[in-house]
């Protein structure tokens, strides 16, 4: 194969990557572009070019998986809005009395649990249970 075949394949893979979900074609596109660059610098036999491509593709996939933590089993809260609230600091909308109060985060009112605290006090979300936020006073 000519070096430009690899470059064209790499660009095609990158175009497919942009048109489809996931990140699989990205790694093959990178491997093809690198193979084309190597083939331009060092004229290699076709069999060696395919071996180089295979090694680069496997390496790119493994490095990419590690970089993006694909399949690490950890819930990053991407599809769970409530879990993403942990660590946020907000002011109490309604005082926490007898362990319950209200906070307003973005455009949503949340029930808050914690030690009795006056309205307007800055609190930090430390846990989420269903639709209740557990908060603690900051400072």
RAJO-V563395 format. One record per residue. N is the residue number from 0. RES is the residue in one small letter. PHI is phi in degrees with one decimal (NA if undefined). NEAR is the number of other ideal C-beta (glycine too) atoms within 10 Angstrom. Layout:
n->{N & N}
res->{RES & RES}
phi->{PHI & PHI}
near->{NEAR & NEAR}
This chain:
n->{0 & 1 & 2 & 3 & 4 & 5 & 6 & 7 & 8 & 9 & 10 & 11 & 12 & 13 & 14 & 15 & 16 & 17 & 18 & 19 & 20 & 21 & 22 & 23 & 24 & 25 & 26 & 27 & 28 & 29 & 30 & 31 & 32 & 33 & 34 & 35 & 36 & 37 & 38 & 39 & 40 & 41 & 42 & 43 & 44 & 45 & 46 & 47 & 48 & 49 & 50 & 51 & 52 & 53 & 54 & 55 & 56 & 57 & 58 & 59 & 60 & 61 & 62 & 63 & 64 & 65 & 66 & 67 & 68 & 69 & 70 & 71 & 72 & 73 & 74 & 75 & 76 & 77 & 78 & 79 & 80 & 81 & 82 & 83 & 84 & 85 & 86 & 87 & 88 & 89 & 90 & 91 & 92 & 93 & 94 & 95 & 96 & 97 & 98 & 99 & 100 & 101 & 102 & 103 & 104 & 105 & 106 & 107 & 108 & 109 & 110 & 111 & 112 & 113 & 114 & 115 & 116 & 117 & 118 & 119 & 120 & 121 & 122 & 123 & 124 & 125 & 126 & 127 & 128 & 129 & 130 & 131 & 132 & 133 & 134 & 135 & 136 & 137 & 138}
res->{x & x & x & x & x & x & x & x & x & x & x & x & x & x & x & x & x & x & x & x & x & x & x & x & x & x & x & x & x & x & x & x & x & x & x & x & x & x & x & x & x & x & x & x & x & x & x & x & x & x & x & x & x & x & x & x & x & x & x & x & x & x & x & x & x & x & x & x & x & x & x & x & x & x & x & x & x & x & x & x & x & x & x & x & x & x & x & x & x & x & x & x & x & x & x & x & x & x & x & x & x & x & x & x & x & x & x & x & x & x & x & x & x & x & x & x & x & x & x & x & x & x & x & x & x & x & x & x & x & x & x & x & x & x & x & x & x & x & x}
phi->{NA & -79.0 & -59.3 & -72.0 & -63.4 & -65.0 & -62.6 & -64.9 & -61.8 & -61.3 & -66.0 & -63.1 & -62.3 & -66.4 & -66.2 & -63.4 & -59.4 & -70.3 & -94.6 & -126.5 & -75.4 & 92.7 & -134.2 & -75.1 & -69.5 & -57.6 & -68.1 & -69.8 & -63.8 & -62.0 & -61.9 & -66.8 & -63.8 & -66.3 & -63.7 & -63.2 & -65.0 & -63.8 & -66.9 & -70.4 & -76.2 & -120.3 & -63.2 & -113.9 & -62.9 & -57.7 & -61.9 & -67.0 & -59.9 & -66.8 & -64.9 & -59.3 & -60.3 & -61.9 & -63.5 & -65.3 & -65.7 & -63.6 & -61.8 & -63.1 & -64.1 & -65.7 & -65.1 & -62.8 & -63.4 & -67.6 & -64.6 & -91.9 & 53.5 & -70.3 & 72.5 & -82.0 & 77.4 & -99.2 & -82.7 & -87.8 & 75.4 & -63.8 & -108.3 & -132.0 & -58.0 & -62.6 & -64.0 & -70.1 & -79.3 & -61.3 & 97.8 & -70.1 & -110.3 & -141.0 & -102.6 & -67.6 & -79.2 & -125.5 & -56.2 & -84.3 & -125.1 & 56.4 & 87.7 & -133.5 & -153.7 & -138.5 & -123.3 & -116.4 & -119.5 & 55.9 & -114.3 & -127.3 & -89.2 & -121.4 & -73.6 & -119.3 & -118.6 & 163.0 & -68.2 & -55.4 & -146.1 & -71.6 & -60.1 & 88.1 & -75.6 & -76.7 & -129.8 & -118.5 & -75.8 & -113.2 & -161.8 & -131.3 & -129.1 & 61.8 & -104.8 & -111.2 & -104.2 & -94.5 & -125.5 & -138.9 & -63.7 & -88.3 & 99.3}
near->{15 & 13 & 18 & 11 & 15 & 23 & 17 & 14 & 19 & 22 & 14 & 14 & 20 & 17 & 12 & 14 & 18 & 9 & 8 & 10 & 6 & 8 & 14 & 14 & 19 & 18 & 21 & 21 & 22 & 21 & 24 & 25 & 19 & 18 & 28 & 23 & 14 & 18 & 22 & 13 & 9 & 11 & 11 & 16 & 9 & 11 & 8 & 14 & 21 & 13 & 13 & 18 & 22 & 12 & 12 & 19 & 19 & 12 & 14 & 18 & 18 & 11 & 12 & 15 & 14 & 10 & 9 & 11 & 10 & 11 & 7 & 10 & 5 & 7 & 9 & 10 & 13 & 8 & 8 & 11 & 12 & 18 & 13 & 14 & 19 & 14 & 8 & 14 & 10 & 20 & 12 & 21 & 15 & 16 & 15 & 22 & 11 & 6 & 10 & 14 & 24 & 15 & 22 & 13 & 16 & 9 & 5 & 11 & 11 & 20 & 14 & 24 & 15 & 21 & 10 & 12 & 18 & 12 & 13 & 10 & 16 & 13 & 24 & 17 & 22 & 13 & 15 & 18 & 10 & 7 & 9 & 14 & 26 & 15 & 26 & 12 & 15 & 11 & 6}
